[in-house]
Amino acid sequence: MSKLDELYERLGVRKGISAAGSTTMYGGSKLRSEVTEIMIEASTVMLDMDELNKAAGKMIGELTGAESGLVTSGSAGGLLLQACAVIAGDDPKKMSQLPDTEGMNNEIIIQRSQRFPYDQCYRAAGAKFVEIGDGKRCHEWQLEAAFSDKTAAVAYLFSPGTSKLALPLDRVCEIAHERGVPVIVDAASMLPPRENLSKYHKMGADLVIHSGGKGIRGPQGTGLLSGKKNLIDAAFANASPHQFLGRSAKVAKEEIVGILTALHNFVNEDEKAEMDVFKKRSQKVVDAFSETPGLDVELKHDKTDYLTPNASIFFNEEWEGPSAKDVMQRMRTGDKPVFISNLIHPDEIIFDPLNVSDDEVDEVITIIRESMN
Ligand SMILES: *Cc1c(COP(=O)(O)O)cnc(C)c1O
């Protein structure tokens, strides 16, 4: 028995399988082995963190097509720093006053359809939301009418399942930039496809956050902030190891080295080959359930909701067994829990192959089948 198995047994923690993509609740993603290796080496090398952070930022800028970048503590930590940067800039007096934003431009405009649980990270820096639109769609005049002399930024979210009737990012950027206001983007879970690393910058975004521990499979606790140099410099000023609000979202030296390695390798990989692997694993699940009455099973892959090939199992009106929710619940109760999710529709379960090895696909199929009885 390995040391880890011994420890988990002593703790009573079960080892499972995550067919739920990069969901943080189930462990995020499996770390790349080359990343683990370089992190071990980096963990005992002492250095100047500013020097490392600035060099990392330069590399992130090059690989994302942005002016500069910064490694953050997850995307959530990156959102906090986005807000710090647009509200306090790099002014030490303002930075030290956060999250009290009295006397500062502290309003962040956000479309109601793009409110999301993580936007609390913006409020943690003292931002006040100005919400626009009706929760589904939003008109340009509503955005135009929302600016005031206290506007700090416009926030924009890309995430599977988000309203497709929201104002498009390029128009939001044009309207905001006419008023000298930056646009800050959360695209935490939008990788792969790799084109999304630079896509939002091309559309005009000023700051973009991507998670390092999701599709890139870097350290689970990292995020990649990229964007305009002046705003990245401001985020850097507010960030750990500096003693301002961002100090609460520390990033360790070995994590920085780890995410740079993961990003470099991710960018240089053959995406088509990766998608073919995902497709093959997903197709196996589709084939296993395609004849089951009451289920519509389909391989899904698109640019908004199913970013990589996934197997969608939809429980239709003829289904007579337990609900999708009950099936998901049963799947995680065994000695070896299998985690699976349904971000898009309540009557669907989605098999995401990202963190399922070829060997584990059959185990997942067996557990799904047992949980449907
Ligand atoms: C996952 C996610 C986050 C948080 O990312 P972490 O890297 O886990 O901190 C923020 N926003 C969205 C839309 C996400 O999907």
PDBQT file of the ligand as one rigid body, heavy atoms in Angstrom, charges set to zero:
ROOT
HETATM    1  C1  LIG A 401     -14.006  27.645 -11.984  1.00  0.00    +0.000 C 
HETATM    2  C2  LIG A 401     -14.466  29.045 -12.138  1.00  0.00    +0.000 A 
HETATM    3  C3  LIG A 401     -13.958  30.061 -11.332  1.00  0.00    +0.000 A 
HETATM    4  C4  LIG A 401     -12.987  29.784 -10.219  1.00  0.00    +0.000 C 
HETATM    5  O1  LIG A 401     -11.796  29.304 -10.732  1.00  0.00    +0.000 OA
HETATM    6  P1  LIG A 401     -10.660  28.730  -9.736  1.00  0.00    +0.000 P 
HETATM    7  O2  LIG A 401      -9.468  28.618 -10.624  1.00  0.00    +0.000 OA
HETATM    8  O3  LIG A 401     -11.155  27.409  -9.263  1.00  0.00    +0.000 OA
HETATM    9  O4  LIG A 401     -10.497  29.716  -8.651  1.00  0.00    +0.000 OA
HETATM   10  C5  LIG A 401     -14.386  31.349 -11.560  1.00  0.00    +0.000 A 
HETATM   11  N1  LIG A 401     -15.270  31.632 -12.538  1.00  0.00    +0.000 NA
HETATM   12  C6  LIG A 401     -15.803  30.678 -13.324  1.00  0.00    +0.000 A 
HETATM   13  C7  LIG A 401     -16.775  31.065 -14.387  1.00  0.00    +0.000 C 
HETATM   14  C8  LIG A 401     -15.412  29.353 -13.159  1.00  0.00    +0.000 A 
HETATM   15  O5  LIG A 401     -15.910  28.411 -13.966  1.00  0.00    +0.000 OA
ENDROOT
TORSDOF 0
